[in-house]
Amino acid sequence: MFNPVVRGWLNYSGSSYRSALHAIFRHLDDSLTRWAKQKYKRLRGHHRRARHWLQRVARRQPELFAHWQFFQSTAGQ
């Protein structure tokens, strides 16, 4: 549902103003962290634990969200 929109942002703004995308994608990851805290009982009240859980998911399955692939491609640069 979100990937086409995120891919559009990457294609439109990613070529000219990549640094602006970091703040947007950080906000998206924060929203995913809040979702995980609500969904999984063991993550409730543990923001850091939820953030680490999300990072592990991103490393394991980077194709779930387009911005995770973007960050992996820019991590080596």
Summary of the structure (lengths in Angstrom):
residues: 77
radius of gyration: 13.2
end to end distance: 29.0
largest distance: 41.0
contacts: 186
relative contact order: 0.14
helix: 78%
strand: 0%
